[in-house]
Amino acid sequence: FWKQMSNFSTSEDLKLPEGINAEFREYQTKGFGWLWFMYKYGLNGILADDMGLGKTLQALAVVQKAKEEDGPMPVLVICPTTVVFNWESEIQKFAPTLTTLKLAGVERKQFFKEIPNYDVVITSYALVRRDINKLKEYNFRYVILDESQNIKNAMSQTAQAVKKLQASHKLALSGTPIENRLEEIWSIFQVVLPGLLPSKKEFTKLSPQMVARFIQPFILRRRKEEVLHDLPDLTENIYTNELSEQQKTIYLAQLRQMQDTVSNSSAEELRKRKIEILAGLTRLRQICSSPKLFLDDYHEESGKLESLFELMENLRENGRRPLIFSQFRGMLTYVEDGLKQQGLSSFV
């Protein structure tokens, strides 16, 4: 068993689940095989592939396979707020037969009782802290921790909340399993495989080589340069974000104003007001970026900027240098200011 686990190779007899709608690359097939091996032996681990290598797809494959082999049972996905919509769209694209419940917004509380009726339940790290007293009442097949560096501090409220969840299996996804200190991996393993590592005091005395011996069988990590031959020429990821509540209010007010203008105008008047209507459409696009682009006294949040800065943090941890485009020059100014607050240098 130890030999098979330490030198894992995908079984040729293992078939991809029927409900997965995707072509797997060689390294993804191996990743799925590793996850399935861990699932069948009741083990947990960390899938730590580089950003962009399809960790979500591999995780969805094992969730789908488990449903086909062992019947339905809810899986809880915990991720950053800005990735909730991405998980929802990835499920619709790659595993459309999986039913999905998104726990978000103030109305989420009325859906707790529906959790056992869904295959995948998606929530954020911010909300799991608030909802833990309800969520811990349910038994999940999997708890999947996307961007698991969010629990790198073992004493944080988030990490403590996640520990209380009841699940047969726990899977961490992270492109940066160790960012700064070895204690971060200790924190993640306290959730994923509690008891594998010694106490924190004893752990800090271990050499990096000894830590590697402990955790190596429970981490699968592939870097982009290792699988370069298997990658497509271009990988496109679309991140969908939600407007902040204040943004929504301003957007709907502008939209209603435009609707009233159009509905109360004749065809001749619309032709004369064409420029005004086009300007209104531009204003709607600006609101989606940030109302600050035309409201000097707007000091509330922007959903798009929050999503961007969260993504920038992830890219920094992965050692990536992004190129950012915007159709609004003013938006780049706000991006630059936000990056400075994150300690990131930029060139505009």
C-alpha positions as CSV (number, residue, x, y, z in Angstrom):
1,F,0.0,0.0,0.0
2,W,2.8,2.4,1.0
3,K,4.7,1.6,-2.2
4,Q,1.6,2.2,-4.4
5,M,0.9,5.5,-2.6
6,S,4.4,6.9,-2.6
7,N,5.0,6.0,-6.3
8,F,1.5,6.6,-7.5
9,S,0.6,5.8,-11.2
10,T,-2.8,5.9,-12.7
11,S,-4.5,2.6,-13.1
12,E,-5.3,1.9,-16.8
13,D,-8.6,0.3,-15.7
14,L,-9.8,3.5,-14.1
15,K,-12.4,5.2,-16.3
16,L,-13.4,8.8,-16.2
17,P,-16.9,9.4,-14.8
18,E,-19.7,9.4,-17.5
19,G,-21.1,12.7,-16.3
20,I,-17.9,14.7,-16.9
21,N,-18.1,16.8,-20.1
22,A,-14.4,17.5,-20.8
23,E,-11.3,16.2,-22.5
24,F,-8.7,15.3,-19.9
25,R,-5.0,15.9,-20.5
26,E,-2.5,13.3,-19.4
27,Y,-1.6,15.0,-16.2
28,Q,-5.2,15.7,-15.4
29,T,-6.1,12.0,-15.8
30,K,-3.3,11.2,-13.4
31,G,-4.5,13.8,-11.0
32,F,-8.0,12.4,-11.1
33,G,-6.6,8.9,-10.6
34,W,-4.7,10.1,-7.5
35,L,-7.8,11.7,-6.1
36,W,-9.9,8.6,-6.7
37,F,-7.2,6.4,-5.0
38,M,-7.2,8.7,-2.0
39,Y,-11.0,8.6,-1.9
40,K,-11.2,4.8,-2.1
41,Y,-8.7,4.4,0.8
42,G,-10.4,7.0,3.0
43,L,-7.5,9.4,2.8
44,N,-7.4,13.2,2.4
45,G,-4.8,15.4,0.7
46,I,-3.8,18.5,-1.1
47,L,-4.0,19.0,-4.9
48,A,-1.4,21.7,-5.4
49,D,-1.1,22.1,-9.1
50,D,0.0,25.4,-10.5
51,M,-2.6,28.0,-11.2
52,G,-4.4,27.3,-14.5
53,L,-3.8,23.5,-14.6
54,G,-7.4,22.6,-13.9
55,K,-7.6,21.8,-10.2
56,T,-11.3,22.5,-10.2
57,L,-12.0,20.1,-13.1
58,Q,-10.0,17.3,-11.4
59,A,-11.9,17.8,-8.2
60,L,-15.3,17.8,-10.0
61,A,-14.3,14.5,-11.7
62,V,-13.8,12.7,-8.4
63,V,-17.1,14.3,-7.0
64,Q,-18.9,13.0,-10.1
65,K,-17.3,9.6,-9.9
66,A,-18.2,9.2,-6.2
67,K,-21.8,10.1,-7.0
68,E,-21.9,7.5,-9.8
69,E,-20.2,4.8,-7.8
70,D,-21.7,5.4,-4.3
71,G,-24.9,7.4,-4.9
72,P,-25.8,11.0,-4.1
73,M,-24.4,12.8,-1.0
74,P,-23.8,16.5,-0.7
75,V,-20.3,18.0,-1.1
76,L,-19.4,21.4,0.4
77,V,-17.1,23.7,-1.6
78,I,-15.5,26.6,0.4
79,C,-13.8,29.2,-1.7
80,P,-13.0,33.0,-1.7
81,T,-16.1,35.1,-2.4
82,T,-14.8,36.1,-5.8
83,V,-14.6,32.5,-7.0
84,V,-18.1,31.3,-6.0
85,F,-19.5,32.2,-9.4
86,N,-16.6,30.5,-11.1
87,W,-17.3,27.3,-9.3
88,E,-21.0,27.5,-10.3
89,S,-20.1,28.1,-14.0
90,E,-17.4,25.3,-14.0
91,I,-20.0,22.8,-12.7
92,Q,-22.5,23.8,-15.4
93,K,-19.8,23.5,-18.0
94,F,-18.0,20.3,-17.0
95,A,-20.4,18.4,-14.7
96,P,-23.9,19.6,-15.7
97,T,-25.7,16.6,-14.0
98,L,-24.5,17.8,-10.6
99,T,-27.1,19.9,-8.8
100,T,-25.8,23.0,-7.2
101,L,-26.8,25.2,-4.2
102,K,-25.1,28.5,-3.8
103,L,-25.2,29.9,-0.3
104,A,-24.7,33.7,-0.6
105,G,-26.5,36.8,0.5
106,V,-28.9,37.3,3.4
107,E,-31.4,35.0,1.8
108,R,-29.1,32.0,2.1
109,K,-30.4,31.1,5.6
110,Q,-33.7,29.9,4.2
111,F,-31.8,27.3,2.0
112,F,-29.9,25.5,4.8
113,K,-32.6,22.8,5.1
114,E,-32.2,22.1,1.4
115,I,-28.5,21.1,1.7
116,P,-29.1,17.3,1.7
117,N,-31.0,17.6,-1.6
118,Y,-28.0,18.9,-3.6
119,D,-24.9,17.4,-4.9
120,V,-22.6,20.4,-4.5
121,V,-23.1,23.3,-2.0
122,I,-20.9,26.3,-2.5
123,T,-20.1,28.9,0.1
124,S,-17.3,31.3,0.9
125,Y,-14.7,31.4,3.7
126,A,-16.3,34.7,5.0
127,L,-19.7,33.0,5.3
128,V,-18.6,29.7,6.7
129,R,-17.4,31.6,9.8
130,R,-20.9,33.0,10.3
131,D,-22.8,29.9,9.3
132,I,-20.7,27.2,11.0
133,N,-23.3,26.4,13.7
134,K,-25.8,25.4,10.9
135,L,-23.3,23.8,8.5
136,K,-21.7,21.6,11.2
137,E,-25.1,19.8,11.6
138,Y,-24.8,18.2,8.1
139,N,-22.7,15.3,7.0
140,F,-20.8,15.9,3.7
141,R,-19.1,13.5,1.4
142,Y,-16.4,16.0,0.8
143,V,-15.3,19.4,2.1
144,I,-13.3,20.9,-0.7
145,L,-11.2,23.9,0.4
146,D,-10.3,26.0,-2.7
147,E,-7.5,28.5,-2.3
148,S,-6.8,26.7,1.0
149,Q,-4.1,29.2,2.0
150,N,-7.1,31.0,3.5
151,I,-6.7,28.7,6.5
152,K,-3.0,29.0,6.8
153,N,-3.4,30.6,10.3
154,A,-4.5,27.7,12.5
155,M,-5.8,30.1,15.1
156,S,-8.0,32.1,12.8
157,Q,-11.8,32.0,13.1
158,T,-12.0,30.6,9.6
159,A,-9.6,27.7,10.3
160,Q,-11.4,26.9,13.6
161,A,-14.8,26.9,11.9
162,V,-13.7,24.6,9.0
163,K,-12.4,22.1,11.6
164,K,-15.9,21.7,13.0
165,L,-17.4,20.6,9.7
166,Q,-18.4,16.9,9.4
167,A,-17.2,15.2,6.2
168,S,-16.0,11.7,5.1
169,H,-13.3,13.3,3.0
170,K,-11.5,16.7,2.9
171,L,-9.6,18.0,-0.1
172,A,-7.5,21.2,-0.2
173,L,-6.8,22.9,-3.5
174,S,-3.9,25.4,-3.6
175,G,-1.4,26.6,-6.2
176,T,0.8,27.8,-3.3
177,P,0.8,25.1,-0.6
178,I,3.7,26.7,1.2
179,E,3.9,30.5,0.7
180,N,6.3,31.8,3.4
181,R,6.7,29.4,6.4
182,L,6.3,25.7,7.0
183,E,3.8,26.4,9.7
184,E,1.3,27.3,7.0
185,I,1.3,23.7,5.7
186,W,0.9,22.5,9.3
187,S,-2.3,24.6,9.6
188,I,-3.8,23.1,6.4
189,F,-3.0,19.6,7.5
190,Q,-4.7,20.2,10.9
191,V,-7.9,20.4,8.8
192,V,-7.2,17.9,6.0
193,L,-5.4,15.2,7.9
194,P,-5.5,16.0,11.7
195,G,-3.0,13.8,13.6
196,L,-0.6,13.2,10.7
197,L,1.8,15.9,11.9
198,P,3.1,16.3,15.5
199,S,2.1,19.3,17.7
200,K,3.0,22.7,16.4
201,K,5.8,23.0,19.0
202,E,7.4,19.7,17.8
203,F,6.7,20.5,14.2
204,T,8.7,23.7,14.3
205,K,11.8,21.6,15.4
206,L,11.6,19.4,12.2
207,S,13.9,20.0,9.3
208,P,12.3,20.8,5.9
209,Q,13.5,17.4,4.7
210,M,11.7,15.6,7.5
211,V,8.5,17.6,6.9
212,A,8.7,16.6,3.2
213,R,8.8,12.9,4.2
214,F,5.7,13.3,6.3
215,I,3.6,15.1,3.7
216,Q,4.9,14.0,0.3
217,P,2.4,11.1,-0.2
218,F,-0.5,13.4,0.6
219,I,0.3,16.2,-1.8
220,L,0.2,16.1,-5.6
221,R,1.9,19.1,-7.2
222,R,2.7,19.7,-10.8
223,R,4.2,22.9,-12.1
224,K,3.4,24.4,-15.5
225,E,7.0,23.8,-16.8
226,E,6.6,20.1,-16.0
227,V,3.5,19.6,-18.1
228,L,4.3,22.2,-20.8
229,H,4.1,19.6,-23.6
230,D,0.6,18.8,-22.5
231,L,-0.8,22.3,-22.2
232,P,-2.9,24.1,-24.9
233,D,-1.5,27.2,-26.6
234,L,-3.9,29.4,-24.6
235,T,-5.8,28.9,-21.4
236,E,-8.8,31.2,-20.8
237,N,-10.4,31.5,-17.4
238,I,-13.4,33.7,-16.9
239,Y,-14.0,35.0,-13.4
240,T,-17.5,36.3,-12.7
241,N,-18.0,38.7,-9.9
242,E,-21.1,40.4,-8.3
243,L,-21.7,44.1,-7.8
244,S,-21.6,45.4,-4.3
245,E,-25.0,46.4,-2.8
246,Q,-24.4,50.1,-3.4
247,Q,-23.3,49.4,-7.0
248,K,-26.5,47.5,-7.6
249,T,-28.6,50.4,-6.3
250,I,-26.8,53.0,-8.5
251,Y,-27.0,50.6,-11.5
252,L,-30.7,50.0,-11.2
253,A,-31.4,53.7,-10.8
254,Q,-29.5,54.5,-14.0
255,L,-31.2,51.6,-15.8
256,R,-34.7,52.8,-14.8
257,Q,-33.9,56.3,-15.9
258,M,-32.8,55.0,-19.4
259,Q,-35.8,52.7,-19.6
260,D,-38.1,55.6,-18.9
261,T,-36.4,57.8,-21.5
262,V,-36.7,55.1,-24.2
263,S,-40.2,54.1,-23.4
264,N,-41.5,57.7,-23.4
265,S,-39.8,58.7,-26.6
266,S,-41.0,58.5,-30.2
267,A,-38.8,57.0,-32.9
268,E,-37.9,60.5,-34.1
269,E,-36.9,61.6,-30.5
270,L,-34.8,58.5,-30.1
271,R,-32.9,59.3,-33.2
272,K,-32.2,62.8,-31.9
273,R,-31.2,61.4,-28.4
274,K,-28.9,58.7,-29.8
275,I,-25.8,60.2,-28.3
276,E,-27.5,60.6,-24.9
277,I,-28.6,56.9,-25.0
278,L,-25.1,55.7,-25.9
279,A,-23.7,57.9,-23.1
280,G,-26.1,56.2,-20.7
281,L,-25.0,52.7,-21.8
282,T,-21.4,53.8,-21.2
283,R,-22.4,55.0,-17.7
284,L,-23.9,51.5,-17.0
285,R,-20.5,50.0,-17.9
286,Q,-18.7,52.4,-15.7
287,I,-20.9,51.6,-12.8
288,C,-20.0,47.9,-13.3
289,S,-16.4,48.8,-12.9
290,S,-16.8,51.4,-10.2
291,P,-19.2,54.3,-9.7
292,K,-16.2,56.3,-8.6
293,L,-15.5,56.8,-12.4
294,F,-18.2,59.5,-12.5
295,L,-19.3,60.0,-8.9
296,D,-16.6,62.0,-7.0
297,D,-18.4,61.4,-3.6
298,Y,-18.6,57.6,-4.0
299,H,-16.5,55.9,-1.4
300,E,-18.2,52.5,-1.2
301,E,-16.9,49.1,-2.4
302,S,-16.6,47.9,-6.0
303,G,-17.2,44.2,-6.6
304,K,-15.0,44.2,-9.6
305,L,-12.0,45.8,-7.8
306,E,-12.4,43.5,-4.9
307,S,-12.3,40.5,-7.2
308,L,-9.3,41.9,-9.1
309,F,-7.3,42.5,-5.9
310,E,-8.1,39.0,-4.6
311,L,-6.9,37.6,-7.9
312,M,-3.7,39.8,-7.8
313,E,-2.9,38.3,-4.4
314,N,-3.2,34.8,-5.7
315,L,-1.1,35.7,-8.8
316,R,1.6,37.2,-6.5
317,E,1.7,34.0,-4.4
318,N,2.2,32.0,-7.7
319,G,5.0,34.3,-8.8
320,R,3.1,35.6,-11.8
321,R,3.2,39.1,-13.4
322,P,-0.2,40.1,-14.9
323,L,-1.0,42.5,-17.6
324,I,-4.2,44.4,-16.8
325,F,-6.4,46.1,-19.4
326,S,-9.4,48.5,-18.9
327,Q,-11.5,50.5,-21.3
328,F,-11.5,53.3,-18.7
329,R,-8.3,55.2,-18.0
330,G,-9.6,56.2,-14.6
331,M,-10.1,52.6,-13.6
332,L,-6.4,52.0,-14.0
333,T,-5.8,54.8,-11.6
334,Y,-7.9,53.1,-8.9
335,V,-6.3,49.7,-9.7
336,E,-2.8,51.3,-9.3
337,D,-3.9,52.8,-5.9
338,G,-5.2,49.5,-4.7
339,L,-2.1,47.6,-5.7
340,K,0.0,50.1,-3.7
341,Q,-2.0,49.3,-0.7
342,Q,-1.3,45.6,-1.3
343,G,2.4,46.3,-1.5
344,L,2.5,45.6,-5.2
345,S,4.4,47.7,-7.6
346,S,2.9,48.6,-11.0
347,F,3.6,50.5,-14.2
348,V,0.7,52.3,-16.0
